[in-house]
Amino acid sequence: MEYNLDPADWEELRQLGHRMVDDMMEHLRTVRERPAWVKMPENVLQDLRQPLPQGPQDAADVYEDFLRAVLPYNKNNIHPRFWGWVQGGGTPFGMLADMLASGMNANVAIGDHSAMYVEQQVLDWSKEMFGFPASASGILTSGASIANITALVVARNHFRAGVKQKGVRAVEGQMIVYGSSETHNCVAKGVEVIGIGSDHFRKVPVDTDYRVRTEVLRTMIREDREAGHLPFCIIGNAGTVNTGAIDDLEVLAVIAKEEGLWFHIDGAFGAIPYILPSFRDKLKGLQLADSLSFDFHKWLYMNYEVGCVLVKEAAIHRAAFATSVNYLMQHERGLSAGPETFTNYGMELSRGFKALKVWMLLKEHGVQGYARLVRQNLDQAQYLAKLVRGNGELELLADVPLNIVCYRWNPGGMEEEELNTSNKEILMRLHEEGIALPTYTVLHGRYAIRVAITNHRSRLEDFDALADASIRIGRDLHITQ
Ligand SMILES: *Cc1c(COP(=O)(O)O)cnc(C)c1O
């Protein structure tokens, strides 16, 4: 008998699978009843520092290992009081969709099969959501980081003929990228990866609302040109990671046009409220971008991982990545026919079927369901901001244009340094006590507890609990000091 990896007893595995689904549904149903975070005990960590397994182990036993050592110590971005970094919570139906995708195990690189068409459908829906023309192109990525790098490659290769083949040395002079000082770090990393170097990412200063100062951007471009440099790309922020600031995208589009620069928008989460007609005014200019990145796994609450980049001119996108190699030649018929290979639009060849969950979830809730949740999160952010403003012991550290609230405990009479250490301590205790999972940033030297609300499970009472606990812990600290 040949050896293979299918179960010896299908019935047994089927039952285990049913149990897994039941357990996980129950886990998700009751997530609110458990602490927001549980630190991994030392003995459990030992379970995850074992030598390479040599022989087989029963699947049911492996599942027991998972239940003991993995599941209870989740990062818990599924929890109603998770507001850390910018992370979505996923959904039970999304989990099932991922299971189906994994069962099909389609490699969505090339060929005439359903997954290719599902991804195309999802890309078409994405264009519709953000006001991009049907003729635009796009590709699903692991997230906005890779979406941003993909766009940077397109911008770079489009800048001058020969860059794709000869590299950035094909141009005489130093190519320069511009974005506000609040631009996400992954853009600077992308600028490094594409051979420009982070020294040539100009961090344009921001105003008091953390929005890019467009007149300074103009000056910087002029000075760079005078110095013989080659400006080629502007990054606009639709929702900065620190405070949710939205750059003046319309003005950036004008500058890019006047200067002949590529205009990319990082809208990882902040582009999403574009689906709310009432919010569209605050994002005006979004549809003017040459390319746009956004995530499904953040503010559209889809299961990790899936992001997307859209490029307005499909031919430019294609030209940046297309290659012709004999093993990817498209045929007229058979599995080797079908839509154009996705590898002509990005770096990856093998790609999972991320599109399935997006397709199923958009159908399940409709864009109106998402719009309602995004509105709910925006309102929750204003609710928390109001709680903070109305409390003498809490201080709001930045405006709340979107879904991010930065605050600190500040009862008055304390030095900045002491406030910083106290608030860091408050944050760690909020986590350790399993109360809530905001994270942090530093704004003008002030340590801020940062609450990014991309959570479809949060309720108003959760924000009351956060504010109360922040004050309680702050007072405790002060008394025991
Ligand atoms: C999260 C984030 C990114 C990176 O996205 P990933 O999906 O984590 O790769 C980029 N830009 C902004 C503004 C973000 O919030």
The ligand as a Tripos MOL2 file, in Angstrom:
@<TRIPOS>MOLECULE
LIG
   15    15     1     0     0
SMALL
NO_CHARGES

@<TRIPOS>ATOM
      1 C1         -1.7880   48.3910    9.4110 C.3       1 LIG1
      2 C2         -1.3070   49.4530    8.5050 C.ar      1 LIG1
      3 C3         -0.4260   49.1630    7.4610 C.ar      1 LIG1
      4 C4          0.1410   47.7870    7.2800 C.3       1 LIG1
      5 O1         -0.8790   46.8940    6.9400 O.3       1 LIG1
      6 P1         -0.7550   45.3280    7.1790 P.3       1 LIG1
      7 O2         -2.0760   44.8070    6.7230 O.co2     1 LIG1
      8 O3         -0.5290   45.1420    8.6410 O.co2     1 LIG1
      9 O4          0.3990   44.8510    6.3700 O.co2     1 LIG1
     10 C5         -0.0940   50.1810    6.6100 C.ar      1 LIG1
     11 N1         -0.5810   51.4110    6.7690 N.ar      1 LIG1
     12 C6         -1.4160   51.7440    7.7590 C.ar      1 LIG1
     13 C7         -1.9370   53.1320    7.8620 C.3       1 LIG1
     14 C8         -1.8140   50.7610    8.6600 C.ar      1 LIG1
     15 O5         -2.6520   51.0680    9.6630 O.3       1 LIG1
@<TRIPOS>BOND
     1     1     2 1
     2     2     3 ar
     3     2    14 ar
     4     3     4 1
     5     3    10 ar
     6     4     5 1
     7     5     6 1
     8     6     7 2
     9     6     8 1
    10     6     9 1
    11    10    11 ar
    12    11    12 ar
    13    12    13 1
    14    12    14 ar
    15    14    15 1
@<TRIPOS>SUBSTRUCTURE
     1 LIG1         1 GROUP 0 **** ****
